């Protein structure tokens, strides 16, 4: 029997990356119910972990209390009081290295996620590209727990039940009497965003069937574009800006399908057990960020015959001249057909 009864899990940001830890921790809590887990992350992400047995959430304060080197020492001292036995660093950046290092010096067992940078570099480089799937981030996180003595079987997982929608949400959505499809048309970088004129074609085609479409995003600029996509369609609802984050999660859990870019919304829907169809431009599912438990055919990628250097980036932050229109090789009709046959 392991003497590890309480594991600290560190994953501070970004939204999609934090969401990718959720299926791993769901499987862990199911397979090791006797082990307590404390997740350290930004307070905004707390709703991700609600309802997972034996998981406690610790909200890090990187703006004040836990800011800088002194703040990280303070974070270590705050966490030490919780009688941590081991640390699983799923972030593996300077901040998390410092915290796990302090635990290691105090005699605790630590493990960290190997992000596979060499494999990802080989996949995205222009010369001598090695075009094959690298290990997924879910598998990499499982490797981290295996190092601590807790192998995880990701085929044994229970997704949360669909949330019961509050009256505030139902005022916006209406009662569900048709298929509900979510569309999250934005991403952090332009190279991962499907051209909005093509997305408009997708929406115009989808609304002809018995569906209700919910548009997700955030910020004034995105809301403006979402309202343009909505146009005069009565069965299209702009969710952005009208409900809070927890309510958004509740709504997503009730979708029949989510159409998303390679972005956080894809991973949020997947962690809730929702079907996710993703559109890929400069990035590619081979880099290990395919949404959890989704079949390969749900990932629609830009045409590598026309753009042979794809993928050009792991995260979409590198711009290759001449590749700006790569996503235009994904036809709206292909997207609509995929949704209609799987929604």
C-alpha angles and dihedrals in degrees: 000000000000117000088214108107101154125041125191113215118198122199112139104174170038113042098239092044092050090048089054090062092058099077090047091052092045089055091045094052090049095049098038105033091160093063121083120216128201114197117205114203143123114302092243090068097055094103090063090071100041113128097015107131119244093007120124122187125222115194111217117215105211093166098060126349097033098032120131129349094311089049091053090052087051089050090053091050091048091051096042089066088066093068096243115193100187142004129227107193105198092170104052099192129129095275095050092042090058093050095045089045091058090051090048092052089052089057101260122140112249135187132178138200116259103219093203095233094168093054092046091049090052090051096050104036119107098226123055090002114190102212104195135106117277122210111288121247088243090059091045091054089049089053088056092056091045088059087058091050099263113109112191128213106211091194088068104070137125118215119213119263118258109277120250104244118234123230089254091059094042090055087063101035103033121214115317110251100140138034114300116215124185121207122195103182100176137078137178094263130040092231088069097048121099108229108268094227088059092044087053088057090051092052094044089054097043095052090063088073130064097277140116116219125208119198117212130198141105142239130043097278093052093045089053091053092045091054089052089052090049093052111157096332109130093197093056117087126191104219097177113106095008103082136033125251096264090050089049090055090049091052094047090053088060096051121110090212141357123214108201145158121241088289147110095282090062091056093044092054092045093051087055092054096253123143110256128197111193132197118213130200122158090359129061137207088239088075090075101258100103108137115265120277095357121135119245091246090064088067110082110194134192116261111276092192089066094034106032096172091067126153092048096167142023095219103020095249096117118084118208115197112246094021097088093105098043093117091057087077087072104087119218088227090059091051093048092047091051092050094045093050095047107026 
